[in-house]
Structures are given as structure tokens and as C-alpha cells.
Amino acid sequence: MPTPLDPRKKPADIKVRVSTGAGVDIVWADHHSSHYDFAYLREQCPCAICDEERRKKEDMAAHAGSSPGAVLPLFKPRPTARAAKAMGNYALQIDFSDGHTTGIYSYDYLRTICPCQECAKAFRLQAS
């Protein structure tokens, strides 16, 4: 996979803290620092299965006003990472405690989902 076209989405330093459970820390080429909790990354998994699941939830939420009764979510333990590995020079793959392993988080995608307000304005709001 090619290097991201936007140089701000190129990582300069990556630390994946599986053993402590602290998450992923990335310093980007533009010196911005991002922290990703493993639970947040699991929630934002870009794989096709998770994307479909999110779409179904959004559809249900959109039609919630017209359906009788609310569905209560089941308790799920907070996901952690069991392992993580680099996928070439373009992504990370994380093996989560719930058994999910199919998500490949490209650095481009990670910068786009950075939880800070600055990145939300720069990358997510412009895509809308």
C-alpha cells in the first residue's frame, strides 16, 4: 500500500503498549501526538464486518422513533489487546481480547480517527 498522500498522516514514531494495556501512541510527521485507547480502536474497527455492524446500528437508531420498545444493550467487557503487529509500512493489525483480529488500521485511517478536536476539524468534518 502506498504512503499516505497527506504528509500529516505519516507517522514519525509509534508505540503500541499491549502489555500495559495503555493503547497506541503516535507522533505524526507534523509533530501532532495522538493517543488511542484499545477500546476506542475496537469500536472504530475498519473491517467490513464491523462497518456493516455500525451501519445496522445507525439504521436502527434512525428508525428508533417508529419502533415499539427500546432494545437494551448487553453488557460486554471492555476490549483489550492481546497482540499487535505492523503490516508493512502502512498499518497496524490488532488482536483483541474479544477474538476480533480482522481490522487493519492504516496510518491514514488512524490519523483520520484521532480523537482530538483538532483532527476532527481537519480530517473528519471536511469529509462530511
DRENDOTOR-127457 format. One record per residue: x, y, z of N, C-alpha, C in turn. Coordinates in steps of 0.02 Angstrom, whole numbers, padded with zeros to 5 digits, always signed. Layout:
REM residues N
XYZXYZXYZ ...
//
This chain:
REM residues 128
+00043-00058+00000+00000+00000+00000+00045+00062+00000 +00027+00113-00037+00069+00172-00043+00070+00214+00020 +00120+00256+00025+00125+00305+00079+00065+00352+00074 +00037+00374+00131-00020+00420+00129-00003+00482+00088 -00052+00506+00049-00042+00565+00008-00035+00628+00051 -00070+00631+00107-00066+00687+00152-00007+00675+00200 +00045+00715+00196+00104+00703+00238+00089+00706+00313 +00034+00739+00333+00015+00741+00404-00006+00672+00429 -00021+00626+00384-00043+00559+00403+00013+00508+00401 +00074+00532+00402+00133+00488+00403+00160+00487+00475 +00165+00428+00505+00190+00426+00574+00266+00435+00577 +00288+00471+00628+00360+00480+00641+00382+00432+00696 +00337+00416+00743+00353+00371+00799+00288+00336+00821 +00292+00271+00831+00234+00232+00852+00252+00190+00912 +00210+00192+00963+00219+00149+01021+00153+00113+01033 +00155+00046+01032+00096+00005+01045+00108-00028+01112 +00068-00012+01161+00078-00036+01229+00027-00090+01247 +00039-00150+01219-00005-00207+01231+00001-00232+01302 +00063-00242+01326+00073-00273+01392+00045-00231+01449 +00046-00165+01443+00019-00122+01496-00055-00106+01483 -00078-00117+01422-00147-00101+01405-00159-00027+01393 -00105+00012+01389-00112+00085+01383-00136+00108+01315 -00130+00067+01264-00154+00087+01198-00098+00102+01150 -00114+00142+01100-00067+00159+01046-00054+00234+01048 +00010+00252+01046+00030+00323+01042+00069+00333+00978 +00049+00385+00941+00083+00400+00878+00101+00474+00878 +00163+00488+00859+00185+00556+00844+00189+00559+00768 +00153+00606+00739+00148+00611+00667+00203+00655+00638 +00212+00653+00573+00265+00691+00539+00258+00767+00552 +00196+00790+00565+00186+00862+00579+00192+00877+00654 +00218+00829+00693+00231+00834+00765+00168+00830+00808 +00111+00817+00779+00050+00807+00818+00055+00739+00852 +00031+00734+00914+00031+00671+00951-00041+00647+00959 -00051+00582+00947-00117+00551+00955-00112+00493+01003 -00163+00486+01045-00169+00427+01089-00234+00391+01074 -00229+00326+01066-00287+00284+01051-00293+00230+01104 -00347+00231+01141-00363+00179+01189-00383+00117+01149 -00367+00057+01173-00384-00003+01135-00460-00012+01127 -00499+00008+01178-00572+00004+01172-00597+00049+01116 -00568+00109+01110-00587+00155+01056-00570+00125+00988 -00510+00096+00983-00491+00065+00919-00536+00007+00901 -00556-00033+00951-00600-00089+00936-00668-00063+00911 -00691-00009+00942-00755+00021+00921-00751+00050+00851 -00693+00074+00831-00683+00105+00766-00654+00057+00714 -00656-00007+00727-00626-00056+00681-00650-00045+00610 -00603-00041+00562-00622-00026+00493-00640-00087+00451 -00641-00147+00479-00655-00206+00438-00727-00206+00413 -00741-00244+00362-00807-00246+00330-00861-00269+00379 -00845-00318+00421-00894-00344+00469-00915-00289+00518 -00867-00254+00545-00882-00201+00594-00916-00141+00560 -00896-00126+00499-00927-00071+00462-01001-00087+00451 -01017-00148+00432-01086-00168+00422-01125-00164+00487 -01094-00186+00541-01125-00184+00607-01142-00112+00628 -01095-00065+00616-01107+00006+00631-01165+00033+00590 -01168+00015+00526-01223+00038+00483-01290+00013+00508 -01292-00049+00530-01355-00077+00556-01377-00039+00619 -01329-00024+00663-01345+00013+00724-01370+00083+00707 -01338+00116+00658-01359+00183+00637-01430+00180+00608 -01444+00129+00568-01511+00122+00540-01563+00111+00595 -01545+00068+00644-01591+00055+00699-01604+00119+00739 -01551+00158+00751-01557+00220+00788-01600+00270+00750 -01592+00272+00684-01631+00318+00643-01705+00301+00643 -01721+00237+00650-01790+00214+00649-01817+00200+00719 -01779+00216+00770-01799+00200+00839-01864+00233+00859 -01877+00292+00833-01939+00327+00850-02001+00292+00824 -01993+00252+00771-02052+00219+00743-02061+00147+00767 -02011+00120+00803-02017+00051+00825-02041+00048+00898 -02081-00003+00914-02106-00009+00983-02052-00035+01029 -02043-00002+01086-01995-00025+01137-01923-00014+01117 -01881-00005+01166-01810+00005+01155-01773-00060+01169 -01719-00070+01133-01677-00129+01144-01620-00108+01190 -01613-00142+01245-01559-00126+01292-01496-00163+01271 -01439-00128+01272-01377-00162+01253-01356-00212+01307 -01325-00266+01285-01299-00315+01332-01232-00290+01358 -01215-00309+01419-01151-00290+01447-01096-00329+01411 -01045-00294+01390-00986-00326+01360-00925-00300+01397 -00879-00344+01414-00818-00320+01446-00779-00274+01399 -00744-00227+01429-00704-00179+01390-00649-00217+01353 -00646-00210+01286-00595-00247+01249-00525-00221+01262 -00478-00267+01263-00408-00251+01269-00372-00283+01210 -00308-00271+01205-00269-00301+01151-00228-00359+01178 -00228-00414+01141-00185-00471+01158-00119-00467+01122 -00119-00437+01063-00059-00430+01022-00071-00378+00969 -00017-00353+00939-00021-00306+00884+00040-00315+00841 +00032-00303+00776+00090-00309+00732+00085-00258+00676 +00143-00238+00652+00145-00192+00595+00128-00230+00532 +00092-00198+00488+00076-00225+00422+00115-00184+00372 +00173-00207+00355+00216-00168+00311+00232-00101+00341 +00234-00050+00300+00246+00019+00324+00184+00061+00321 +00125+00028+00321+00064+00067+00310+00010+00057+00363 +00016+00007+00408-00041-00006+00452-00021-00047+00513 -00069-00052+00560-00064-00096+00618-00122-00145+00616 -00109-00206+00639-00163-00254+00648-00163-00273+00722 -00222-00271+00753-00227-00283+00825-00270-00345+00837 -00246-00388+00881-00283-00448+00903-00316-00429+00969 -00383-00423+00968-00419-00400+01028-00441-00458+01072 -00453-00443+01135-00473-00493+01185-00540-00525+01170 -00581-00494+01128-00646-00524+01110-00639-00572+01050 -00577-00584+01029-00564-00631+00974-00563-00598+00905 -00576-00534+00902-00578-00499+00837-00506-00484+00815 -00489-00504+00753-00422-00493+00727-00419-00467+00656 -00477-00454+00625-00477-00438+00554-00468-00364+00537 -00468-00321+00586-00460-00249+00571-00388-00231+00558 -00376-00198+00502-00310-00172+00486-00317-00096+00485 -00282-00064+00531-00287+00008+00542-00231+00043+00503 -00247+00069+00445-00195+00105+00407-00178+00169+00445 -00117+00194+00434-00098+00255+00468-00142+00313+00445 -00162+00312+00382-00208+00363+00356-00272+00361+00396 -00300+00302+00407-00362+00295+00446-00352+00316+00518 -00296+00296+00548-00283+00314+00618-00281+00390+00628 -00249+00425+00582-00247+00498+00589-00317+00527+00580 -00356+00499+00536-00424+00522+00524-00468+00513+00586 -00457+00459+00623-00499+00446+00682-00466+00470+00747 -00412+00507+00743-00381+00535+00803-00436+00568+00845 -00440+00551+00910-00496+00576+00950-00494+00651+00968 -00441+00686+00950-00438+00757+00970-00481+00801+00925 -00500+00859+00951-00542+00907+00914-00507+00935+00852 -00441+00946+00858-00402+00973+00803-00407+00927+00741 -00399+00862+00752-00403+00814+00697-00475+00805+00673 -00523+00810+00718-00593+00805+00698-00608+00860+00647 -00585+00920+00661-00596+00977+00615-00558+00968+00550 -00495+00946+00555-00452+00941+00496-00468+00883+00451 -00489+00826+00480-00496+00766+00440-00567+00738+00435 -00606+00739+00489-00672+00709+00486-00725+00757+00461 -00723+00819+00481-00776+00866+00461-00770+00885+00388 -00709+00886+00360-00701+00903+00289-00727+00847+00245 -00729+00785+00271-00754+00728+00232-00830+00727+00229 -00863+00760+00275-00937+00759+00278-00969+00797+00222 
//
